[in-house]
């Protein structure tokens, strides 16, 4: 029962905390699993981590004393300490990009009841010349659809706070908490802290801009119906130029060609990037059109070779799209691309070519 007796309420809170610690921990684990599932099923949000904790009881008491006790007692407003600790259960979602924050919020809005929102991103961006921790805090409780579900029955009385941050914001928050005496230090040190915070903010923007521009480049490669065109401003004989600006093969060009020839192409970014780099290192002037030519000239033979190779009773290997591209490159220019196949693979392929020369 609420009162104005702090010592009494402090003891009541400690009893409440001890009596409910196990169920609080269960609620934290359950909420983490639920949010992880909801965000993952949304389809287009990359998450670095989702984690949670139950706030230490003495830390709860310190927070109450610092933020609420003075005003409550000045207004003679009776209180129970647990009612003022909104982050007794705290969750943190760390995503990759700033625009993911609003996407995650939209998912949570659909499945939880929102009690309160603290938008530290907007607060910081409206403050001229000030930099620091940015993120979105939501106070939530289970939505009406889940309150009746048996697996959540034990947790319906518990609200929780969730912090949504990017990786960069999360890193800054961790480091920011390690900087001592921020309010009472010389101005030149404050300026250095603000400069550092601004660099973190700039990094967030640049990561988002790079991702967006990369997606645009991929889309441009997909939409570009021609590989290379003549420069209309130059008279007479000329080198072909590409719509990508310099004619040379890029990861975007490789991706387009691979997706054209292989419906099951595994487009993991690091694989495409590394493979493109390997091809360019062996033929530095290779263009998208040249790679496309190698593929057109060799793909029929390589597909036939793949069928025979995998039908061989002594073979336990299969030829994936990357390996088939390697064979097309080798077939098209053995001098430049001798190293894209192992010696054993070259011997097997050469033997097949000799035996199937008329194909």
N, C-alpha and C positions, 0 to 999 in steps of 0.2 A: 504494500500500500504506500502511495506517494507521501512524502513528508518534506520538511525543511531541515531535517536533522542529517547533516552530511555523514557523520560517523555511522549512523544507523543505515543510511542508504548505501554507504560504501560496503558495509558488511553484507547487506542484502545482495548487492551486485556480485560480490565474491562468491556467495553461496549459489546464486543463479549461474554464474560462470562455471563453477566446479560441477554442479548438477547436470549441466547441459553440454559440457565440453565434447563428449563423445558424439552427440547428435549434431553439434555444430560442425565438427570435423567431417561427419558423414554428409551434411548438407553441402559443405564446401566441395567435396569430391564429386557429389552428384551434379551440382551446378556447373562445375568445370567440364564434366563429361557431356552434359546436355548442350552447353554453348559450343563446345568443340564440334559436336555432331551437327548442330544447326548451321554454324558458319561453314563447315566443310561441305555440307549439302547445298549451299547457296551457289557453288560452282565456280565463281570467279574471284575469290578472295584468298590470297596467299597468306598463311599465318606462320609466324616464326615460333610462337609458343603461347600456351594458355596455362596459367598457374594460379594457385589460390593459397590463402592462409587464414587462420583464425587469429585475430589480433590478441596479443598478450594482455592479460587482465589488468596488470599494473599500468601498462601503456594506455589502456582504456580510461583508467582513473585519471591519469595525467592529462589526457586530452579533455576529459570532462571538466576538470579543474581550470584548465587554460581557456576553454572556449565558452563554457555554458554556466558554470556554477555562480560566478559573480552576478550576472544579469538575473538569473533565476531567483537568487536569494534577495537581490535588491528589489525585485518586483513581488517578493513573497509568493512566488509561484512554486507550489509543491512539485516534486519531481521524483522519478525513478531513473537512476543513471542509465540503465540499459536502453531506455527509450531515446537517448540522445547519442548513442554510439551507432551511427549508420553503417560504419565499416567494420563491425564486429566480424562479419565474414567479408573478406575482400578478395576479388578476382582481378586478374590482369590479362588482357589480350594484347599481344604484340604482333603487329602486322608489318608489311613491307613498305607500303606507300601511304601518303597522306589521304588520298581519296578513298582508300579502303576503310578509313575510320567511319565515314558517313554510311558506307555500305554495311558495316558491322552494326552500327546503330539501327539502321533500317531493319535488319534481321531481328535484333533484340526487341524492337518496338512491336514486332508482329507476335512475339511469343511470351513477353513479360509485361507486367504492369509497371509503368515508369512512375516513380515517386518524385524524383528530383533529377535535374541535370546541371552539371557544372562544366561549362565549356571553356576550358583554359586556353584553347586555341584562339577563340574569338577575343577573349579578355586580353591576351598577349598582343594580338595583332592590332588591337585598338589603342594600344599604349605606345606612343611615339618614343623612340629611342630606348625602348626597354626590351630585353630579350631574356629568355629563361625557359623553364619547363613548360611544354605544351602537351596537351592531351585532353581527352574527353572522359569525364566521370559521370556515371549514371548510378542512381540508387534504384534498385529494382526489387520486385517480388514476383513470385510465380504468377503466371497469367491464369485466367479462369479455366482454360482448357486443360491445364495440368493439375489444378488444385484437387480434382476428384480422382486423379490417377493414383492407384495404390502405391506405386514406387516413390511418390512425392508426398504422401500423406503426412509423414513425420516432419516435413520441412516447411509446411505451409505458413507457419508463424514467423519464419525467419526471412528478413529482408537481407539484401547484400549490396555492396558497392562493387562496381566493375570499372576499371580504368582501361581505356583503349588508347594505345600509343603506337607509333611507328618504332622500328628498331632504333632509328637515330634519336627520337625523343626519349626512348627508354634508356639509351646509353647516356644521354645528357642528364637525365634525372639521377641516375646512379652516381655520376661524377659530381653533379651539383651538390649532392648531399655530403660529399667529402670535402667541399670547400668550407673552411671554418671562418667564422666571424664576418660573414658577408655584409652585415649591416653596419659594422663598426670598424671598417678598414679604410686606408687612405684612398682617395679618389682614383689615383692611377691604377690601383689594384681592381677597383670596381670597373673601371673602363676595360681592363684586360679581361675580366670575367664576362662583361657584355660582348666584347669582341669574339670571345670563344663561343659564347652562346649563339651569336649571329652566324658563325661559321657552321654550327650544327644545323641551324635553320636553313641556311643556304644548301647544305648537303641534302636535306629532305626534299627541297624544291628540285634540285638537279637530278636526284634519283627518279623522281616522278616525271620530269621532263624527258630524261633519257628513255625511260620505259615507253612514254607516249610516242616519242619520235621513232623509236625502234618499231613499234606496232605500225606506225604510218609507213615506214620503209618496207615492211613485210607486205602491207596491203598494196603499196605502189608496185612492188614486184609481181604480186598476184594479178593486179589489174592491167599491167603493161603487156599488151598483146605482141609487141615487137621487142627483140633483144637489142638491136643496134640499128641506128638510122644515119643517113648522110647529113652532114652539117650544111644546111641550105645557104649559109653565109659565105661559103668557101667555093671558089670556082675551080674547075679542073679536077684532076685526080686527087683523092684524099683518103685518109684512113677513116674507117667507120668509127663513129662515136656512139656511146650507149646513153639511153635515157637516164642511167644512174649517174651520169656526170663524167666518168672517166673510162668507161668501157671494161674495166677490170672486174674479174669475178669477185663477188662478195658473198657472205653467208646468206644474204637474202636471195641472191640469184641462184645459189646452190639449192636452197630450200625450195624455190619454185620448180626447178628442174626435177629434183628428187620426187616431189609430190606429183609431178606430171607422169613420171615413169613408174612410180610405185605407190599404190593405194595404201599400203601398210607401212609406209616410211615412218621410222621412229624419229621424230623431230625434236629430240632433247637438245636444248640450245648449246650445251657445252660440246656435244658430239658434232653438231653441224659446224660450229665455230672452229673446232680443232681440225676437222677434216678439210674444211676450206683452206685453212692456213697451210696444211700439208700439201694440198694440190698447188696452191700459189707458190710455195717454196720450190716446187719442182719445175713449174712452168710459170715464171713470174709475170709474163705478159698475157696469160690466159684470160679470156673474156667469157661472159655467160654464153654467148653464141658459140664459142669454140667448145666449151664443155657440152653444150647441147648437141653439137655436131658429133663429138666423140660418142655420146650416148646413142644418137640415131644410127650411127654407122656400126656400132657394136652390140646393141641391146638384143637383137634377134639371135645372134650367135651365142651371146652370154646366157640368154634364157634357155636355149637348147642345151648348152653345156651344163647349166644348173640342173636340168631334168636328168641328164645322164649321170652327172656327178652324184646326185642324191639317191639315184636308183642303184648305184654301185653297192653291192652287199658288204664291201669292206669299208665303206664310208660311214662314219658316225656324225659327220659335220653337215651343216646346211649353209647355203649361201644367202646371207641377208642382203638387204638393199645396199648397204655400204660396201660390202664385198663385191657385189655385182657392178657397182660404179667403178671400183678399183679395176676389175677385169676389163671394163669398157675403156678406161683410160690407158691401161697397158696395151690393149689391142689397137687403140688408135695411135699411140705414140710410145713405142717400146723404149726408145732412147731416153725420153724425158721421164717416163713413169715406170722404169724398171724396178724401182725400190718400193712401189706401192703393194707388190705381192711378195710373199716369202719365196725363197728359192724352190721349195717343194711345190707351192701353188703354181709357180711359173712352169715348172717341169710338167706337172699334170695338165695344165691348160694348153701348153705347147703341143704335148702329145695328142691331146684331143683335137686340136686344130689341124694337125697333120693328117689325122685319121678321118677328119670330116672336112677336108679342104674343099670338096665340091659342094658343100651345103650352102 
